[in-house]
Amino acid sequence: MVGSLKFLLKNLLTNQITEEWEKLSNAFALFFLCLFRSWSTTGGTSPGPMTRKDFCKFMHELERGNHENGPTTIDIARRRWIETTA
């Protein structure tokens, strides 16, 4: 996983988004969204697509929160777990 992360970061920093980069970034997003995004309690289905863009949106939601008072304790913990694991 570390080698893949280095590859993703190197290509992101040099603005070289290739087909391989897109494939690895979507796999990265799928992994973390499966682990940390809430699933439906009825049927256990995913709440939406699991692509890199959806992962970025999810991380933004965790950072700012979906509530008037900002992120919840669970939002903060999830974001920190993802950042630590990545």
N, C-alpha and C positions, 0 to 999 in steps of 0.2 A: 504494500500500500504506500509506503514511503517513496519508493521509486516513481510510482504513478503520480503522487502529489508533486514531486519535484518537476516531473515532465509537464504537468498542468500549469504550475506556476511559471516555469521558464517560458512556455509558449504564450501564456497570458501577458507576461511582462514585455515580450517582444512583439506583441500583436500578431502572432502567427496562429490563428485559429484554424487548424486543419481538421480533416474528417476524423483522424485518430484522436485528436484533442477533444473534439465534440463527443465522441464515443466514450472516452474515459471520464469526461466531466459529467455526462449523464449517468454513468455507472456509479460515480461518486455520490451524485445527488440521490439516486435510487437507494443506495445503501443507507444514507443518513435519514432520508425521509421515511423509509420503512421502520427505522428504529425510533425516531423521535416525534414524528407527526401523529396526532391523534387519529385513530381509526374509528369507523362507524361501529356503534355498539350493536346495531341490528345487521347481522350478516357479516361483520368484520371486513368491510370493504374500505379501500383507500378513498380519502376525501377528494381526490382529484389526480391529475397527471403528476408524474414524478420525473421531471426534467431539470436540467440545470437552472433554467429560468424560474421554475417553481420553487426550487431550493433557495435561490436568492430571495425570492419573495417571502418565503417562510422565515428565513433568517432576519429579514427586515421586520416582519411582524413580531418576532420574538424580541427584537431590540426595542421597538417602540411600543409594543403591546396593542391589543385591540380594545382597550378600555380607556375611559377618560383619565384614569389615574396613572396611566403608563403600564409597563409590563408587570405581570404578576410574578410571584416568587417562583412558580413553576416555569414561566417563560424564561426567567433569568437562569434558572438551573439548567434547563434544556440547552439554552444557547452556550452556556459555559461547558457543558458536557460535550457538545459538538465541537467547540473550539479546542478543547483539550484533546479529544480523540483525533481530530483532523491533524 
